[in-house]
């Protein structure tokens, strides 16, 4: 039982990690590209790397943090304009080729030894060179030994037995499944009735079930981290707050007339042109907004670690696509759910392999690779049997590329 609890603790820690939050923001941007507009952007990691470099190099050179944020976001905006200008008037596969190539160009440029004074070369820029202004903003204690537990009242106050923890975990799982079931039934009811928004009662039920699952989960697995630091609560608070803000921003955008234009472009570009709409401008706007969100995610992603070009290579883009497809493309909370599930399940598989498979059969490094294999197979099965993802809608899959 202790081994299972240890695996669940590792999964929960990864689920709320700052790197997961950073990737979730990038997936939200990718959702605007792929989910709502139908743009095949295979270079989201390039936007993340540009944002990270702009943020880190500016602060490293002695400039204020707010300027570093604007430099990173501005670099992503210019990058999107450069990529989109020659490709968005062509078929979608040209954009895919250009974006993955451009992202690799940025990665290899960051590795150049002649730019080592700026980018750090292949070793990158250590977080100690740019994290200081962010840490200084923390209202919490900066003492690394000052730990904070998210749920002060937890299973230890009720006997501390494993039975209490198991009961709380079962309650959390039941509440989470209930929230997903209510959400999916609400989507089905909307499709039948023709309504555009989920009824208030359903939203209240989903919110209450999600909050209950959150409380029960951290009641069973109380996590303690430093209040401020590389892996502290301050960075988690900022990262996940930005995830919520970006999700709400996308919600407002896709419910606006501009959001309906995105769907129109995704469904039939020729029909949109016949209505007098500037399809190129709509695509460019979507590419810029999604790229800027990718850059913002890149800044959060590197705050606890290092701006290292190989850590934001093309594999990150494919991880982002996996998370998007898992949660559900063209949904508001699909990117959030997909990112959390993808990273936590990968860690769970790795930890289970370490715990239950002897080293003579599979060592720790092989267990990490095996986790990617299992996730890849699961993704293939998901695409075959439920291509819309957990929260998605099949009607949203008619993508014109």
N, C-alpha and C positions, 0 to 999 in steps of 0.2 A: 504493500500500500504506500509506503514511503517513497518508493521509486516512482509510482504513478503520480503522486503529489509533486515530486520533484520535476517530472516532465511537464505537468500542467503549469507549474510555477514558471518554468523557462518559457513556455508558450505564451503565458500572460505577459511576462516581462517584454518579450519581443513584440507582442501585439500593441503595446502602448509605448514602444521605444521611439525616440526622436527620429531615427532613420525611417521607421515605418510611416511616421507622420509626414516626413519630407517626401517620400515616394507617393503617399496618398495625394498630396497636393499636385504632384506631377501627373498622376493618373487622372485627376479631375481635369487638368488641362488637356490630356490626351482624349478624354471623353468628349470635350468640345470638338476636337479635331475629328476623331473617328466615329464616336457615337452619334453626335448631333449633326455633323456636317458631311461625314463620309470621306474625310481626308485621310489618306494612308500615310501618316507621319511615322517613319521608322527611325527618326532622329531625336526623340524626346530627350534622350540622355545628353545630346549636344546642347540643348537649351539649359538643362540642369547644370552642365559643366560651365557654360558661359556665365550663368548666374553665380555659381560658386566662385569662379575666378574673379569676376568683377567685384564681388563682395570682399573676398579675401585680399586681393592685391591692393584695393583702395585703402582698406584699414591698415594693412601691413605698411603702406607708404606713409602712414601718419594722418590720414584723413578721417573725418568723423564717420560713424557707422551709417547714418542716414544717407550720406553721399555714396557709400559702398552699395547700399540697397538700390539706389537709383541707377548707379552704373551697371549693376548686374541686370536689372530689369530692362534698362535701355539697350544693353548689348543684345539681349534676347529679342527685343523688338526689331532692332536693325537686322539681326540674323534672319528673322522671319520674313522681313521685307525682301532681303536679298534672295532667299530661297523661293519665295512665292512669286516674285515678279516674272521669272521666265518659265515657271512650271504650272501655275494654277490655271492657265488657259488651255493646258493640255490634259490628257487623260490622267486619272489618279495614280497609275503605276509610275509615271514619270516623277511625281512628287515623292513616292516611296524611294525610288532610286537616288534622287538628289538628297533627300534628308538623311538617309543612312550613310551616304558618302560624305556629306558635309559634317556629320557628327564625328565620323572617323578622322576627318581632316583636323577638326578641333582637338581631338584627343592626341593625335600624333604631334600637332603643333605644341601642345602643352608639354610633351615629353622632350622637346628639342633642348639640347644642352646650351645653345646660344641664348635661350630665353630663361636660363636657370635663375637669374637674379629676379625675375618677375614671377614665373610660374613654379619655380622649384624643380623643374625638370621632371624626370621619371619618379623622383621621390615625393614630389608635390610640396605643398605648403602646410606646415604643422598648424594645428588649431590654436596652439598657444600664441601664434603670431597675429591672430585676428579675432579670437574669442573674447578678449578682455573687455571691450566696450559693451558687449552683450551681457557678460556676467555682471558688470558694474550696474546695469539697470535692474538687477534682481532685487526685489524688496525682501527676500528671504535671507536667512543666515548663509554666510559664505564659508562656514567652517565645514570641511568635508566629513568630519566625525558627527556632525549634527544631522542625524537621520530623521526622516518623517515617514510615518505610515499612513497611507491614504485612507484606510478605514480603521480608526483607532479602536472602535468597538467591533471585535471580530470573534471568531470561533474560540479563541483562547479565553475569552470571558465567560464561556459557557461550557467549561469542563476541558476544552482543548482536545477532545477525542476525535479520532478519524471519522467516527460515525456522524458527528455534527458537520464535519467538512463535506462528507459525501452527500449528506442530505441537502446542504446549501448548494452544492454543485448541481445536483439533480434539479433543484428548484430553478437555478439560473438557466440551465439548459431548456427546461420546460417553458420558462417565460420567453426566452429568446426565440424558440420555435413558434410559440404562440404569436409573437410580434410579426414574424415572417409570414405566418399563415394569414393573419388579419390583413397584412399589407397586400398579399397576393390576391386574396378574395376581394379586397377593395378595388384592385386594378381590374379584376374580371367584371365586377359590378359596374365600374365606370365604362368599360368597353360595351356592355350591354345597354346601359341607360343613355350613353352619349354625353354624360356629364364630363366636365373638364377638370374638376377638383375633387379630391377625396373629402367625404363628409367630415365635419368637425369631430363627431363622435369617434370615428375610426382613428383619426389622428391622435385624439386623447388616449384611446386605448393602446395604440402602438407606443406612444411616448411613455405611458405608465408601465407597460410590460418591459420596455427597454430599460427604463430606470430601475425597475425591480431586479432585472437580470444583472445589471451592473452592480447593484448593492450586494446581491447574493454572491456574485462571483468574487468580489474583493473581500467579502465577509469570510469566505472559505479560504482564500489565498491572499492574505494581506501582504502587500509589497512595501518594502522600505528602501528608500534611496536618499542620497544627500539632497538637501534643499536646493543647493546651487552647485554647479560643477559640470564636468563633461557629460555625466549621465544622470543629472539631477532632475528634480521636479520642476524647476524653473523652465528648463528647456522643453520638457514635456508639456507644460502648461501653455507656453507660447506656440509650440508646434501644433498641438491639437486644437488650440483656439483658432489658429489660422486655417486649419482644415475645415472647421465648422463655418468660419466666415466665408471661405472660398465656396463651400457647398451652398450656402445661402445666396451668395452672389450669382452662382450659376442658376440656382432656382429662379431668381428674379429675371435673369437674362432670357432663359428658355421659355418663360411664361409671357415675355414681352412680344411685341410684333417682330422684333429682330429674331427671336427664337423660332418663330414660325417660318421666317425666311430661311433659317438654317435647315429646318426639316424639309422645306420645299426644295432647296438645292440638293439635299441628300437623296430625295425621292426622284426628282426629274429636273435636271438642269435646263433642258430645252423648254419645258413648260414655263419655268421661271423667266427665261429670256423672252418668251413670247408675251409674258405679262409686263415686260418693260423693266425687269429687275436687273441690276448689275451683279451678275453672278460672280465675276472676278473680285469685285470689292467685298462681297459678302464672305467669300472664301478667305480673302486676305485678312479681314477683320477677325475671323475665327482662328486663323493660323497665328496671328499676333497675340490674341488673348490667351490661347492655349499655351503658346510659347512663353509668355510672361509668367503664367502659373507654373510652368516647368522650371523656369529660372528661380522663382520663389521657393519651390520645393527643393531645388539644388542647394540653396543657402541653408535651409534647415537640415538637409541631409548631411552636410559636411561640418556643421557646428560641433558635434561631439567627436569628430575624428580628424581627417586630413583631406585637403583638396588634392587628391591623387588622380591623375587622368585615367588610369586603368580601372579605378573603382567605379567610374561613371562611363564605362564603355557601352558597346551595343547591347551587351547582355542585360543592362538595366532597362533599356527600352522594351525588350521582350518580356522581362519580368513585369513591367508596367502593363503591357498588353495582357499578360496572363491574369493579373489582378483585375483588370477591367472586364475581361470576358467572364471571369469567375463571379464577380459581383453583379454584372449586368450592364452592358453598354446602353447609352441614352437614358440612364436613370440618374437621379440626383445622389442617392446614397449608395449606389452600386460600387463606385470607385472606393469609397470608404470601407464598405463591408469586404470587398474583394481584397484590398490591401491587408487588412487585419487578418483575414482568414488565410491568405496565401503565406504570409510570413510566419504566422503562428503555427500553421500546419507543417511547414517545412522544418521549423525548429523542433516540433513534436516528433516528426519522423526521425530526424537526426538523433535526438536524445533517446528515443526508444531503441534505435539501432545500437547506440553506445551501451545502453543498459542491458539489453536482452540478447544481443548477438555477440558471441565470443570474438576477441581480437584476432584469433587464428583464422576466422572466417571473414571478418570485416573490421578494419580499424576505424578510428575516428574520422580520418580524412575521407575514407571510402564511404562512411556513413553519411557524410555531408553530400557527397556526389550521388549516393543512392537516394537521398531525399529529393534531389532535383529530378531524378528518373521517375520516382513515384508521382511527384507533382505533375510531370509532363504527361505521364500515362493518364492520370486523373483528368488533366485538361483535355486530352483527346476524347476521353469518354464523355466529358461534359459537352464538348462541341458536337458530338454525335447525338447524344440523347437529350441534352437541354442546351441548345446553342444560345439561347437568350440569357443564360446565366441564372443566378439565384433570384434576383429582383427584376430581371429584364422582361421585355414583351416581344414576342415573335414579330409583331407588326413593325417593330423598330429595326429589324434586320434587313430591310430592303434598301441596301446601301448602293448608291450609284457611283461606282469607281471605274 
